[in-house]
Amino acid sequence: MRRIPHFLLLASLLATLLPAQDDTPPPLTEYEGRVIAKTMHWKGAEWLMRRVREEEEGPSQMRAQLQVKPGMTVCDMGCGNGYHTLPLAEMVGDQGTVYAVDVQPEMIAMLKQNIDSKGLKNIIPINSSYSDPKLPPNTCDLILLVDVYHEFSHPVQMLAGMRAALKPGGQLVLVEFRAEDPAVPIKPEHKMSKAQITKEMNANGLHLTRQYDGLPWQHLMFFGKTDPAATVPAPTPPPPPAPSK
């Protein structure tokens, strides 16, 4: 009887013990000519609740423009500790649902504390991955992204997941600090222009349906699915850095 070499036996054993390889693409540092910003760390969560935020960003004004109705299912993507999640939960009412998605488990833990303190029962926290929002398909009337899209290290995969989660006629809503306005006191990598936003959404099967220009510092842009059946191409990886001389 033919004996199996020891190194093959070892390789077979390792294959059963080691976890399956993750086929998620590596994170991008650049996309469509834009530098991707680093994710805001959970230790900075208190900044989200700063008292001057209403004056600087007009969040109440922004949420009014969403036209959220009782009974709707909405998502607060990149919810953090729940600054927008809690008001959205009140807007959709007891018959509605808010999916609160964040990639950092520490943010989700703080969100749950805030949910419990308010006694809200219509919020579903989701700890996403960097490449998958983990939203159920065909469920959302609206997905809100406030100052978070520019931090996505896997924008194509995240947008694909969100497109799949939108109902027919659903809206993906981006709120981003205006890159066109030098007076907005935010780091450049945390700002986006209308042209850049539109370019990236169009490249991922989304088209502009509405916009609102009345916020103090930010763009507010609404996107719908261009073609629900369309296949979105994978991103082109950035070229490798030139060798140092």
C-alpha positions as CSV (number, residue, x, y, z in Angstrom):
1,M,0.0,0.0,0.0
2,R,1.3,3.4,-1.0
3,R,2.3,5.6,2.0
4,I,1.3,9.3,2.0
5,P,4.3,11.6,2.6
6,H,4.4,13.2,6.1
7,F,4.3,16.7,4.6
8,L,1.1,16.0,2.8
9,L,-0.5,14.6,6.0
10,L,0.6,17.7,7.9
11,A,-0.8,20.0,5.1
12,S,-4.1,18.1,5.3
13,L,-4.3,18.4,9.1
14,L,-3.5,22.1,8.9
15,A,-6.2,22.6,6.4
16,T,-8.8,21.2,8.8
17,L,-7.6,23.3,11.7
18,L,-7.0,26.7,10.1
19,P,-9.9,29.0,9.3
20,A,-11.1,29.5,5.7
21,Q,-9.3,32.3,3.9
22,D,-11.3,35.5,3.8
23,D,-12.0,36.5,0.2
24,T,-12.8,40.1,1.2
25,P,-10.7,42.5,-1.0
26,P,-8.0,44.5,0.8
27,P,-9.0,47.9,2.1
28,L,-8.5,50.9,-0.3
29,T,-6.7,54.0,0.6
30,E,-8.0,55.8,-2.5
31,Y,-11.1,55.6,-4.6
32,E,-12.1,57.4,-7.8
33,G,-9.3,59.9,-7.2
34,R,-10.3,60.6,-3.6
35,V,-8.2,59.8,-0.5
36,I,-10.3,57.7,1.9
37,A,-10.3,59.1,5.4
38,K,-9.6,57.0,8.5
39,T,-12.6,55.9,10.6
40,M,-13.4,58.1,13.5
41,H,-12.4,56.2,16.7
42,W,-15.0,55.3,19.2
43,K,-13.1,57.2,21.9
44,G,-14.2,60.4,20.1
45,A,-17.9,59.6,20.4
46,E,-18.6,62.5,22.8
47,W,-17.8,64.9,19.9
48,L,-20.9,63.6,18.1
49,M,-23.0,64.9,21.0
50,R,-21.4,68.3,21.3
51,R,-23.9,71.1,22.1
52,V,-22.9,73.3,19.2
53,R,-23.7,70.6,16.6
54,E,-27.1,72.0,16.0
55,E,-25.7,75.4,15.2
56,E,-22.8,74.1,13.0
57,E,-24.7,71.4,11.1
58,G,-28.4,71.9,11.5
59,P,-29.2,68.2,12.2
60,S,-32.9,68.9,13.0
61,Q,-33.2,70.8,9.7
62,M,-31.5,67.9,7.9
63,R,-33.8,65.3,9.4
64,A,-36.9,67.3,8.5
65,Q,-35.7,67.1,4.9
66,L,-35.6,63.3,5.0
67,Q,-39.5,63.3,5.0
68,V,-39.5,60.2,7.2
69,K,-43.0,59.0,7.9
70,P,-44.4,56.7,10.7
71,G,-44.2,53.1,9.8
72,M,-41.1,53.4,7.6
73,T,-38.0,51.3,7.9
74,V,-34.9,53.4,7.9
75,C,-31.2,52.8,8.5
76,D,-28.7,55.0,10.3
77,M,-25.5,53.8,8.6
78,G,-22.4,54.6,10.8
79,C,-24.8,55.4,13.7
80,G,-22.1,55.9,16.3
81,N,-23.6,56.3,19.7
82,G,-27.1,57.1,18.3
83,Y,-27.1,60.9,17.8
84,H,-29.5,60.5,14.7
85,T,-30.7,57.0,15.5
86,L,-32.8,58.1,18.5
87,P,-34.7,60.9,16.7
88,L,-35.2,58.7,13.7
89,A,-36.8,56.1,16.0
90,E,-39.3,58.7,17.2
91,M,-40.0,59.7,13.6
92,V,-40.9,56.2,12.4
93,G,-42.9,55.5,15.5
94,D,-43.9,52.2,17.1
95,Q,-44.8,50.6,13.8
96,G,-41.5,51.6,12.1
97,T,-38.0,50.2,12.4
98,V,-34.5,51.8,12.6
99,Y,-31.5,49.7,11.7
100,A,-28.5,51.2,13.5
101,V,-25.3,50.1,11.9
102,D,-21.7,50.7,13.0
103,V,-18.5,48.8,12.4
104,Q,-17.1,49.5,16.0
105,P,-18.6,47.3,18.7
106,E,-17.8,50.0,21.3
107,M,-20.1,52.4,19.4
108,I,-22.8,49.7,19.4
109,A,-22.4,49.2,23.1
110,M,-22.8,53.0,23.7
111,L,-25.8,53.0,21.4
112,K,-27.5,50.2,23.3
113,Q,-27.1,52.1,26.6
114,N,-28.7,55.2,25.0
115,I,-31.5,53.0,23.6
116,D,-32.2,51.5,27.0
117,S,-32.2,54.9,28.7
118,K,-34.9,56.1,26.3
119,G,-36.9,52.9,26.5
120,L,-37.0,52.6,22.7
121,K,-38.1,49.2,21.2
122,N,-38.0,49.9,17.5
123,I,-34.2,50.1,17.0
124,I,-32.1,47.1,15.8
125,P,-28.4,47.5,16.3
126,I,-26.1,45.9,13.8
127,N,-22.3,45.5,14.2
128,S,-21.3,45.5,10.6
129,S,-18.0,44.6,9.0
130,Y,-15.9,47.0,6.9
131,S,-17.1,45.4,3.7
132,D,-20.7,44.4,4.5
133,P,-23.4,46.5,6.2
134,K,-25.2,43.3,7.1
135,L,-28.6,44.7,6.3
136,P,-31.5,42.4,5.3
137,P,-32.3,42.7,1.6
138,N,-35.2,44.8,0.3
139,T,-36.1,46.2,3.7
140,C,-35.2,49.9,3.8
141,D,-37.2,52.9,2.7
142,L,-34.2,55.1,3.4
143,I,-30.6,54.7,4.4
144,L,-28.9,57.7,6.0
145,L,-25.1,58.2,5.9
146,V,-24.1,61.3,7.9
147,D,-20.4,62.1,7.5
148,V,-19.5,58.5,7.2
149,Y,-19.3,57.4,3.5
150,H,-15.9,59.1,3.0
151,E,-14.5,56.7,5.6
152,F,-15.5,53.5,3.9
153,S,-12.4,51.4,3.1
154,H,-14.6,49.1,0.9
155,P,-17.0,51.6,-0.8
156,V,-18.0,49.4,-3.7
157,Q,-18.9,46.4,-1.4
158,M,-20.7,48.7,1.1
159,L,-22.7,50.4,-1.6
160,A,-23.6,47.1,-3.1
161,G,-24.9,45.9,0.2
162,M,-26.9,49.0,0.8
163,R,-28.4,49.0,-2.7
164,A,-29.6,45.4,-2.1
165,A,-31.2,46.6,1.2
166,L,-33.2,49.3,-0.5
167,K,-36.8,48.7,-1.3
168,P,-38.0,49.7,-4.8
169,G,-38.1,53.5,-4.7
170,G,-35.9,53.6,-1.6
171,Q,-33.4,56.4,-1.1
172,L,-29.7,56.4,-0.1
173,V,-29.0,59.8,1.5
174,L,-25.5,61.3,1.9
175,V,-24.6,64.1,4.2
176,E,-21.1,65.2,3.6
177,F,-19.1,68.4,4.5
178,R,-18.7,70.6,1.5
179,A,-15.2,70.3,-0.1
180,E,-16.1,73.3,-2.3
181,D,-16.2,75.6,0.7
182,P,-12.9,76.5,2.3
183,A,-14.7,78.1,5.2
184,V,-16.0,74.7,6.5
185,P,-13.4,74.0,9.2
186,I,-13.0,70.2,8.5
187,K,-9.9,68.3,7.3
188,P,-9.9,67.9,3.5
189,E,-10.1,64.1,3.6
190,H,-13.3,64.4,5.6
191,K,-15.0,66.6,3.0
192,M,-16.5,65.8,-0.4
193,S,-17.7,67.9,-3.4
194,K,-21.0,67.4,-5.1
195,A,-19.2,66.3,-8.3
196,Q,-17.2,63.6,-6.4
197,I,-20.2,62.3,-4.6
198,T,-22.2,62.1,-7.8
199,K,-19.3,60.4,-9.6
200,E,-19.0,57.7,-7.0
201,M,-22.7,57.0,-6.7
202,N,-23.2,56.8,-10.4
203,A,-20.3,54.3,-10.6
204,N,-22.2,52.1,-8.2
205,G,-25.6,52.0,-9.8
206,L,-27.2,55.1,-8.0
207,H,-28.5,58.3,-9.4
208,L,-29.3,61.7,-7.9
209,T,-33.0,62.3,-7.3
210,R,-33.0,65.3,-5.0
211,Q,-30.7,67.6,-3.1
212,Y,-31.0,70.3,-0.4
213,D,-28.5,73.2,-0.1
214,G,-29.7,74.9,3.0
215,L,-27.5,73.2,5.6
216,P,-24.7,75.4,7.2
217,W,-21.7,73.2,6.3
218,Q,-22.9,70.1,4.5
219,H,-24.3,68.7,1.3
220,L,-27.5,66.7,1.5
221,M,-28.0,64.5,-1.5
222,F,-30.6,61.8,-2.2
223,F,-29.9,58.8,-4.5
224,G,-32.1,56.1,-5.9
225,K,-31.2,52.8,-7.7
226,T,-30.4,53.4,-11.4
227,D,-31.1,49.8,-12.3
228,P,-31.9,47.3,-9.5
229,A,-30.5,44.4,-11.7
230,A,-27.3,46.2,-12.8
231,T,-24.0,44.6,-12.0
232,V,-21.5,47.1,-10.5
233,P,-17.9,46.6,-11.6
234,A,-15.2,46.0,-9.0
235,P,-13.0,49.1,-8.2
236,T,-9.7,49.5,-10.0
237,P,-6.9,49.2,-7.4
238,P,-4.7,52.3,-7.1
239,P,-1.3,52.1,-8.8
240,P,1.6,51.0,-6.5
241,P,3.8,53.9,-5.2
242,A,6.8,54.8,-7.3
243,P,10.1,53.3,-6.0
244,S,12.1,55.8,-4.0
245,K,15.4,56.9,-5.6
